[in-house]
Amino acid sequence: MRFRLPAPRRADRVAAADPRGAGADAGPGVAGSHGPAGSGAPASGDVELRIAGMTCAGCATTIRDGLLQLPGVASAGVSPVTHRAALRPDGTVPTEDLEMLAEAAITGLGYRVVGEG
């Protein structure tokens, strides 16, 4: 006798297909999500920074994880290919302060912010 497993619900299939969690719209080489789905570009209102010293996806993940711990960050995406980080503010911290916090966090992780966007 063969047992058949029920087909997973749609939400289960989405979660299983994306190991980072449902809703992450990052493209190849991008740790995290930013910009409209699949575009790879930051959305308007995002803070974008150029980063020196990031050489691999592991570096990008380290930076993204550090940025996600900052107050005022709703989401963050980091690309080792373009050497950029994009932060989506949640509106609780002024943008200028968020930029300073992000730069300090990135510097504290051993990387350098070389400019914006």
C-alpha positions in Angstrom: 0.0 0.0 0.0 1.4 3.4 -1.0 0.8 6.5 1.0 0.4 9.8 -0.7 1.5 13.0 1.0 -0.9 15.9 0.6 0.3 18.6 -1.7 1.8 21.5 0.2 -0.2 24.7 0.4 0.9 27.7 -1.7 2.5 29.4 1.3 4.5 26.3 2.1 5.8 26.0 -1.4 6.9 29.7 -1.4 8.8 29.2 1.9 10.4 26.0 0.7 11.5 27.6 -2.6 13.2 30.5 -0.8 15.5 29.5 2.0 15.9 33.1 3.2 12.2 33.2 3.9 9.0 34.1 2.1 9.0 37.6 0.6 12.8 38.0 0.1 13.2 39.3 -3.5 17.0 39.4 -3.7 18.6 38.5 -7.0 21.7 36.5 -7.6 24.7 37.7 -5.6 22.6 39.8 -3.3 22.4 39.2 0.5 18.9 40.4 1.5 16.4 42.4 -0.5 16.1 45.9 -1.8 14.2 47.7 -4.4 11.2 46.3 -6.4 11.0 42.6 -6.8 13.8 41.4 -9.1 15.0 44.9 -10.1 18.2 44.9 -8.0 17.8 48.7 -7.7 17.1 50.5 -4.5 13.5 51.9 -4.0 13.0 55.6 -3.6 13.7 56.6 0.0 16.3 53.9 0.5 19.8 54.8 1.8 22.5 53.4 -0.5 26.2 53.2 0.4 29.3 52.0 -1.5 31.5 49.7 0.5 35.2 48.9 0.1 36.8 45.6 1.3 33.8 43.4 0.6 35.1 40.5 -1.5 32.5 37.7 -1.2 28.9 36.7 -0.4 30.1 35.9 3.2 31.2 39.5 3.6 27.9 40.7 2.2 26.0 38.5 4.7 28.0 39.8 7.6 27.4 43.4 6.6 23.7 42.8 6.0 23.3 41.1 9.4 25.0 44.0 11.1 22.8 46.5 9.3 19.6 44.7 10.2 20.5 45.1 13.9 20.4 48.9 13.6 17.4 50.8 14.9 15.4 52.3 12.1 16.2 49.7 9.5 13.2 47.9 8.0 15.3 45.8 5.5 18.8 45.7 4.1 20.4 44.4 0.9 24.1 44.1 0.2 25.7 43.1 -3.1 29.3 41.9 -3.2 29.2 42.3 -7.0 28.4 46.0 -7.0 29.9 46.7 -3.6 26.8 48.5 -2.4 24.4 48.3 0.5 20.8 49.5 0.4 18.8 50.2 3.6 15.1 50.6 3.7 14.3 52.9 6.7 11.3 52.1 8.8 10.7 55.8 9.6 11.7 55.8 13.3 15.1 57.3 12.8 16.0 60.3 10.6 17.7 59.4 7.3 20.9 61.4 8.2 21.2 59.6 11.5 20.6 56.2 9.8 23.4 56.9 7.3 25.8 57.7 10.2 24.7 54.6 12.1 25.1 52.4 9.0 28.6 53.8 8.3 29.7 53.3 11.9 28.3 49.7 11.9 30.1 48.9 8.6 33.4 50.4 9.8 33.0 48.4 13.1 32.8 45.2 11.0 36.1 46.0 9.3 34.9 47.5 6.0 34.9 51.0 4.7 32.1 53.2 3.3 33.7 55.0 0.4 30.7 57.1 -0.6 27.0 57.1 -1.1 25.1 55.5 -4.1 
